[in-house]
Every structure is written in C-alpha cells, then in structure tokens.
C-alpha cells in the first residue's frame, strides 16, 4: 500500500542487442544505479534480454533467456545484500515455448514482463496480450505474431512498494479497455515497458501515455528501448547459413522514456540527446492520486449499466 510519504521509482532506458551477455551487464548496471539513487522499484523495457533479426533468430535466442533470467535473479539478491537496500525489478524478457506449447505444435516464443522482488523471487510473469502486427505507413511491416504467441490472461494487480501496480507491455497501451480494467481491479500505477518504432513513437508515444494516465487516474511508467540496435549474431548466422543479403541487422527504437502523473503531467523524461543507457527518477505521491480521484470520481460515475 502506498503510504502518504513519497515513493521513488526508477525507469530505465537501454538499447538491447542480440547478445544476451552484454544486455545483462547493462541491466545489472542500471539496477545498481537505481539502488544508489534510492529507488524502491526499477522498471526496464520490453525485450531487455534480446532483440532479434527475425522469428527464427528469436526462437534461437529465447533458448538462452531462462539462463539470463536466473543470472538476473541472483544479481538482484547480490546487489540488495551488498548495498543493504531493497529494490524490486520489473523487466521485459522472452521465454521459449513451454513443453505444453510444443506438444500443441506451437513453437512461438512468449513475450513476458517479469516482476522480481528484492529476494530474487518472480512474483508475476505477465504474457503480452496484444501483438504488434502492423504495416507502419512509410515504415516497416512488423508481424510480431509470426514469432510470439499472445497471452491468455489479464494479470493480477501487484502489491508493490510503490502501490498497486498493473502490468502491460508496449502495444497493449493502444487498447484503453485493458488499462481501464486494471484500474477497476485496483491499479494506482500502470507500466508499459516498450520497444516502440521511431515512426509510431514520434506520432503517438507521449499521447498514448498521457491518455492512459488521464483515462485511469493512474501514474504511468514508460520504460523504452532506444536507438539503433545491433542485431548481428555471427554464431547464429553461421549455423543458419544466412547470406549477407538476408540479414536484417538494424532496427531503431524511439526511447523518450517517461513517468506521467494521474493528471496527465509528465514528471520525468529521458534526455533525448543521450544515446546510451539511462535512468530517470520520479517520486510518486499517493495523496495527489487520491485527491485527483476524489475531485473527479470517474469510477463512481461510469455508466456500467450501458457500457460493460
């Protein structure tokens, strides 16, 4: 439960590659920085473990994700012990298909958001519900469903040190009914770890975040991938006999990570001139949240008799 005193959140921005070892090192450095800056929880973007060239490459890399996650869990407990300060971690990663998936002939990976507490325990594994299958005007054609299987369940609200947290991932932000549902379930904070394209990011990223904050009267946390991703992977390219022609080793993400208050005001924003990993901090004020909800009691005024 949020007490009246402020709670500090850290939102991380980074640029994942196809190299999980390198990516883990960056993630650990950001968690360490968040502890130094006295954050209660740190939020990292979607696909913090890796970004891939194509669906085959993603399936190959997802086999390495469980090890990435285990190493991350033990790093969290080490960092917490060494710095005598608790921190929880929300991070977007991939998981390989389960045994059950494979039995059903489904070999697509899972795009998940893990909530890991300061003891290294995974408290939640939310699987992305809405997949990005879009032909971006004057931009790339992206079909996430070719490599990723959609989730089947709305995630529970997490009792985090910051308050009641609702989990979502990237493209989920475009579906207001999801955010409204999370608010109805008790959320005070919504997070949208993302890897937005530069095209859609420039057009809608800030707009969507502020709209969801105003819709739900929640704090909105938006950790984003940023910059040009190096997706080269010599080991995989060699064993899958990729010709130089077939390699799609460039991809760019929008960045502009931010924290938005329940009135729709941006209270922290990543520095757009910084290319590398960075951390932004904000203090969340439960009294402000309650005041906004009390003065404009949307959830008492909803016409659930008509809209349901």
C-alpha positions in Angstrom: 0.0 0.0 0.0 1.3 3.5 -0.9 1.7 5.4 2.4 1.4 9.2 2.4 5.1 9.6 2.0 6.6 9.7 -1.5 7.8 6.5 -3.1 10.7 6.7 -5.6 10.5 4.9 -8.9 13.4 4.4 -11.4 12.6 4.0 -15.1 15.4 2.6 -17.3 16.1 3.2 -21.0 18.5 1.0 -22.9 19.4 -0.4 -26.3 19.2 -4.2 -26.4 21.3 -6.1 -28.9 21.2 -9.8 -29.9 23.9 -10.5 -27.3 22.3 -11.6 -24.0 25.5 -11.4 -22.0 26.1 -7.8 -23.0 22.5 -6.9 -22.3 22.6 -8.5 -18.9 25.6 -6.4 -18.0 23.8 -3.2 -18.9 20.7 -4.3 -16.9 22.8 -5.0 -13.8 24.4 -1.6 -14.1 21.1 0.1 -14.3 19.7 -1.8 -11.3 22.8 -0.9 -9.3 22.3 2.8 -10.2 18.7 2.6 -9.2 19.7 1.2 -5.8 22.3 4.0 -5.4 19.6 6.6 -6.2 17.3 5.1 -3.6 14.6 3.8 -5.9 12.0 1.4 -4.4 11.4 -0.3 -7.8 13.2 -0.1 -11.1 11.3 -0.7 -14.4 13.2 -1.9 -17.5 11.9 -2.0 -21.1 10.3 -4.8 -23.2 12.9 -7.3 -24.6 15.6 -6.3 -22.2 17.2 -9.8 -22.7 17.5 -9.5 -26.6 16.2 -8.2 -29.8 16.4 -10.5 -32.9 16.6 -10.3 -36.6 13.6 -12.4 -37.4 11.3 -15.2 -35.9 13.9 -18.0 -36.4 16.5 -15.9 -34.7 14.1 -15.1 -31.8 13.4 -18.8 -31.3 17.1 -19.5 -31.1 17.8 -16.6 -28.7 14.8 -17.4 -26.5 16.6 -20.7 -25.5 19.2 -18.5 -23.8 16.6 -16.4 -21.9 16.0 -18.7 -18.9 19.7 -18.5 -18.1 19.6 -14.7 -18.5 16.7 -14.6 -16.0 18.4 -16.9 -13.5 21.5 -14.8 -13.6 19.4 -11.7 -13.2 17.7 -13.1 -10.1 20.9 -13.9 -8.4 22.3 -10.5 -9.3 19.4 -8.8 -7.7 19.9 -10.7 -4.4 23.6 -9.9 -4.6 23.1 -6.2 -5.2 20.5 -6.0 -2.5 22.8 -7.7 0.0 25.9 -5.8 -1.0 24.2 -2.4 -0.8 21.9 -3.2 2.2 19.0 -1.8 0.3 15.9 -3.5 -1.1 14.8 -3.0 -4.7 12.2 -4.8 -6.8 12.6 -5.1 -10.6 10.1 -5.1 -13.4 11.7 -6.3 -16.7 10.5 -7.4 -20.1 12.1 -10.6 -21.5 11.3 -13.6 -23.7 10.6 -17.2 -22.7 10.9 -20.2 -25.0 7.7 -22.1 -25.8 6.6 -24.4 -22.9 6.6 -28.2 -23.2 2.8 -27.9 -23.5 3.1 -25.4 -26.3 5.4 -27.7 -28.2 3.0 -30.6 -27.8 0.3 -28.5 -29.3 2.6 -27.7 -32.3 3.2 -24.1 -31.1 6.9 -23.2 -31.3 6.5 -19.4 -30.9 8.2 -17.6 -28.0 6.5 -15.8 -25.2 6.9 -12.0 -24.7 6.6 -11.6 -20.9 7.0 -9.0 -18.2 8.6 -10.3 -15.0 8.1 -8.7 -11.6 11.0 -9.8 -9.4 11.2 -8.9 -5.7 14.3 -8.0 -3.7 14.7 -11.6 -2.7 15.0 -12.6 -6.4 11.6 -14.3 -6.5 9.4 -13.9 -9.6 6.1 -12.7 -8.3 4.5 -12.3 -11.7 5.0 -13.4 -15.3 2.6 -11.4 -17.5 2.4 -12.6 -21.1 1.7 -9.8 -23.6 -1.9 -9.9 -24.8 -1.9 -7.6 -27.9 0.7 -8.3 -30.5 2.1 -5.7 -32.9 1.0 -6.8 -36.4 1.1 -3.6 -38.3 2.1 -2.1 -41.6 3.5 1.2 -40.4 2.8 3.9 -43.1 6.2 4.8 -44.7 7.8 2.4 -42.1 8.4 -1.2 -41.5 5.9 -4.1 -41.8 6.1 -5.8 -38.4 4.3 -9.0 -37.6 5.0 -9.9 -34.0 2.6 -12.8 -34.1 5.0 -14.7 -36.5 7.4 -15.2 -33.6 5.4 -14.6 -30.5 2.3 -16.3 -29.0 -0.3 -14.0 -27.4 -1.1 -14.3 -23.7 -4.5 -15.5 -22.5 -5.0 -13.8 -19.1 -5.3 -10.4 -17.6 -2.5 -10.0 -15.0 -3.3 -9.7 -11.3 -2.5 -6.4 -9.6 0.8 -6.5 -7.8 1.2 -5.1 -4.3 4.5 -3.3 -4.9 6.4 -0.9 -2.6 5.1 1.9 -4.8 1.5 0.9 -4.5 -0.9 -1.2 -6.6 0.7 -2.0 -9.9 -1.0 -3.0 -13.2 1.2 -4.7 -15.8 1.1 -4.3 -19.6 3.6 -4.3 -22.5 4.1 -1.9 -25.4 1.3 -2.3 -27.9 -1.1 -3.1 -25.1 -1.2 0.7 -24.5 -3.3 1.2 -27.6 -6.2 -0.7 -26.0 -7.8 1.5 -23.4 -10.1 -1.2 -22.2 -7.1 -3.1 -20.8 -5.9 -0.1 -18.8 -9.5 0.7 -17.6 -9.8 -2.9 -16.4 -6.5 -2.7 -14.5 -7.8 0.5 -12.8 -11.1 -1.3 -12.0 -9.0 -4.1 -10.4 -7.4 -1.5 -8.1 -4.3 -0.3 -10.0 -2.7 3.0 -8.9 0.2 2.7 -11.3 0.4 1.3 -14.8 3.6 0.3 -16.6 4.2 0.0 -20.3 7.7 -1.3 -21.0 8.2 -0.9 -24.7 10.2 -1.1 -27.9 8.3 1.5 -30.0 9.3 2.1 -33.6 10.5 5.7 -34.3 7.6 6.2 -36.7 4.8 5.2 -34.2 6.7 6.6 -31.3 7.0 10.1 -32.8 3.3 10.1 -33.6 1.8 8.5 -30.5 4.1 7.5 -27.7 3.6 10.5 -25.4 -0.1 10.9 -26.5 -0.9 7.3 -25.5 0.9 7.5 -22.2 -0.8 10.7 -21.2 -4.2 9.5 -22.4 -4.0 6.3 -20.4 -2.9 8.3 -17.3 -5.9 10.6 -17.7 -8.3 7.7 -18.5 -7.4 5.7 -15.4 -6.2 8.4 -13.0 -3.1 6.3 -12.5 0.7 7.0 -12.6 2.0 5.7 -15.9 5.6 4.4 -16.2 7.1 4.1 -19.7 10.5 2.4 -20.0 11.5 2.3 -23.6 14.2 0.8 -25.8 16.2 3.5 -27.6 18.4 4.0 -30.7 19.9 1.7 -33.3 20.0 -1.9 -32.2 22.9 -4.1 -33.2 21.2 -7.4 -34.1 24.2 -9.1 -35.6 24.9 -12.6 -34.2 27.8 -14.3 -36.0 27.3 -17.7 -34.2 23.7 -17.9 -35.3 24.3 -16.5 -38.8 27.0 -19.2 -39.4 24.9 -22.1 -38.2 21.7 -21.0 -40.1 23.7 -20.2 -43.3 22.4 -16.7 -43.5 23.6 -14.8 -46.6 24.6 -11.2 -46.1 21.5 -10.4 -48.1 19.1 -11.9 -45.7 20.4 -10.2 -42.6 18.2 -7.5 -41.2 20.6 -6.4 -38.5 19.3 -2.9 -38.0 16.3 -1.8 -36.0 15.6 1.6 -34.3 13.6 2.3 -31.2 12.0 5.6 -30.1 13.2 5.9 -26.5 11.7 9.0 -24.8 11.1 7.0 -21.6 8.9 8.9 -19.1 6.8 9.0 -16.0 3.4 10.6 -16.1 1.2 11.6 -13.1 -2.5 10.8 -12.8 -3.4 14.3 -14.1 -1.5 13.5 -17.3 1.5 15.7 -16.5 5.0 14.4 -17.5 7.0 14.4 -14.3 10.2 12.7 -15.6 11.6 12.3 -19.1 14.7 10.7 -20.5 17.3 13.0 -22.1 16.7 12.7 -25.8 20.3 13.6 -26.6 21.7 10.7 -24.6 22.3 7.6 -26.8 23.4 5.1 -24.2 21.5 3.5 -21.2 20.0 6.0 -18.8 17.8 6.0 -15.7 15.1 8.5 -14.9 13.6 9.0 -11.4 10.3 10.3 -10.0 8.7 10.4 -6.7 5.1 9.1 -6.7 2.7 10.9 -4.4 -0.3 8.8 -3.2 -2.0 11.9 -1.8 -2.0 13.6 -5.2 -3.5 10.4 -6.7 -6.3 10.3 -4.1 -7.0 14.0 -4.5 -7.4 13.7 -8.3 -9.7 10.7 -7.9 -11.8 12.3 -5.2 -12.3 15.6 -7.0 -13.2 13.8 -10.3 -14.7 10.5 -9.2 -14.8 8.8 -12.6 -15.2 5.3 -11.2 -18.4 6.3 -9.4 -19.8 8.0 -12.5 -19.2 5.2 -15.1 -22.3 4.0 -16.8 -21.7 0.3 -16.3 -25.4 -0.2 -16.9 -24.7 0.8 -20.6 -21.0 0.1 -21.2 -19.9 -3.3 -20.0 
